[in-house]
Amino acid sequence: QRNLKLKDLAALADISPSYLSQIENDQVNMNMSVLDNISKSLNVPVYMFFMHDSINAVSLVRSDKRDKTLRQDGVTIEQLTGAQISTMNMHIMDIPAGHNALEYSSHTGEEFLHVLEGSLSIDFSGFKKIELQTFDSVSYSSRIPHRISSKKGCRVLVNSTTPPVSL
């Protein structure tokens, strides 16, 4: 990006062109002082050399390209995160009026729900029931058996660290 030739960058970093070539081709291990010299020569922070894998994991999902799934129970799932993001599953659930999950769901990880429109009930194993209205949020361990119902229907933003498995 700086339009430098190998020999020019090597001179700025105070190393030989052959050594710089070996670094580029992953043939040698360099010490931090050499990395620091290269960093200063390019006028970039040292951490930028460690960002390559992270940058490749950036996930873009355009609004018109989202995967949408209509489940058998009438709930529509609209996927907001791409496959590059493996530690979370962000999606929008459209839950129809009168929906009442028959079975409890439980899985590893955590869930965060934010009601965008409507109202929602979450039953935690019959021990605790939470009623959520528009703009209410809840987070919980997904290991707690839970089931969702909605009398009037709702639209919910969900972040789950793992996909649910029905029990």
C-alpha positions in Angstrom: 0.0 0.0 0.0 2.9 2.3 0.6 4.4 1.5 -2.9 7.7 0.6 -1.3 10.1 -1.8 -2.9 11.5 -4.6 -0.7 15.0 -3.0 -0.6 13.5 0.4 0.4 11.5 -1.0 3.3 14.5 -3.1 4.4 16.7 0.0 4.4 14.1 1.9 6.5 13.8 -1.0 8.9 17.6 -1.3 9.1 17.6 -5.0 8.0 18.8 -6.7 4.8 16.5 -7.2 1.9 17.1 -11.0 2.0 16.1 -11.1 5.7 12.9 -9.1 4.9 12.2 -11.5 2.0 12.6 -14.5 4.4 10.2 -12.8 6.9 7.6 -12.3 4.1 7.8 -15.9 3.1 7.6 -17.2 6.7 11.1 -18.8 6.5 12.5 -17.2 9.7 11.3 -16.1 13.1 12.0 -12.5 13.9 12.3 -10.8 17.2 10.1 -7.9 18.5 12.7 -5.2 17.8 12.7 -6.1 14.1 8.9 -6.1 14.0 9.0 -2.8 15.8 11.4 -1.4 13.2 9.2 -2.6 10.3 6.1 -1.2 12.1 7.7 2.3 12.5 9.0 2.2 8.9 5.5 1.6 7.6 4.0 4.0 10.1 1.5 1.4 11.4 1.0 0.1 15.0 2.6 -3.3 15.7 -0.8 -4.9 16.5 -1.8 -4.5 12.8 0.5 -7.4 11.9 -1.7 -9.7 14.1 -5.1 -8.6 12.8 -5.1 -10.5 9.5 -7.1 -13.5 10.8 -9.5 -11.2 12.7 -10.2 -9.1 9.7 -11.0 -12.2 7.6 -13.6 -13.1 10.2 -15.7 -9.9 9.7 -19.2 -11.0 8.8 -21.5 -8.8 6.6 -25.1 -9.8 6.0 -27.0 -7.3 3.8 -30.6 -6.8 4.7 -31.8 -8.1 1.3 -29.6 -11.2 1.5 -30.6 -12.5 5.0 -31.4 -16.2 5.2 -35.0 -16.6 6.3 -36.5 -19.8 7.6 -40.2 -20.6 8.3 -40.4 -23.2 11.0 -43.2 -25.8 11.2 -44.6 -24.0 14.3 -45.1 -20.7 12.2 -42.1 -18.9 13.7 -40.0 -17.1 11.1 -36.2 -16.8 11.8 -34.3 -14.1 9.9 -30.5 -14.7 10.3 -28.4 -11.5 11.1 -25.0 -13.1 11.5 -23.0 -14.9 8.9 -21.1 -18.2 9.1 -17.8 -16.4 10.0 -19.1 -15.6 13.4 -19.1 -18.9 15.3 -19.7 -17.8 18.9 -23.0 -16.1 18.5 -26.2 -16.6 16.5 -28.0 -13.2 16.1 -31.4 -13.4 14.5 -34.9 -11.8 14.4 -37.8 -14.1 15.3 -41.3 -13.3 14.1 -43.7 -15.1 16.4 -47.3 -15.4 15.2 -50.3 -14.6 17.5 -51.4 -17.5 19.6 -47.9 -19.3 19.4 -47.3 -21.5 22.4 -44.2 -23.8 22.3 -45.3 -27.3 23.5 -41.8 -28.4 24.5 -39.1 -26.8 26.6 -35.8 -26.1 24.9 -32.4 -26.3 26.6 -28.8 -26.0 25.3 -25.4 -24.8 26.2 -24.6 -21.1 26.1 -26.7 -18.0 26.8 -29.5 -16.1 25.2 -30.5 -12.5 25.0 -34.0 -11.5 23.8 -35.1 -8.0 23.0 -38.8 -7.5 22.0 -39.0 -5.1 19.0 -42.8 -5.3 18.7 -45.6 -7.0 20.6 -45.4 -9.1 23.7 -43.8 -12.3 24.7 -43.9 -14.8 27.6 -41.0 -17.0 28.6 -41.7 -20.0 30.9 -38.6 -21.3 32.7 -39.5 -24.9 33.6 -42.7 -23.9 35.2 -40.8 -22.2 38.1 -40.7 -18.7 36.7 -42.6 -16.9 34.0 -41.6 -13.6 32.6 -43.8 -11.3 30.5 -42.0 -9.0 28.1 -43.5 -6.0 26.3 -42.1 -3.9 23.5 -38.5 -2.8 24.1 -38.1 -5.1 27.2 -35.0 -7.4 27.3 -34.0 -10.6 29.1 -30.9 -12.7 29.2 -30.4 -16.1 30.7 -28.5 -19.3 30.7 -29.8 -21.5 27.9 -29.3 -24.5 30.1 -32.5 -23.5 31.9 -35.3 -25.3 30.1 -37.5 -22.6 28.6 -40.4 -22.1 26.2 -41.9 -19.1 24.5 -45.5 -18.1 23.9 -47.1 -15.0 22.5 -50.9 -14.2 22.6 -50.8 -11.3 20.2 -47.6 -12.1 18.2 -44.2 -10.3 18.4 -40.9 -9.6 16.7 -37.9 -10.4 18.8 -34.2 -9.7 18.4 -32.3 -12.8 19.7 -28.6 -13.4 20.4 -27.8 -17.0 21.2 -24.3 -18.3 21.7 -25.3 -21.7 20.4 -28.2 -23.0 18.3 -31.0 -24.5 20.4 -31.7 -28.2 20.8 -35.2 -29.3 21.7 -35.6 -31.6 24.7 
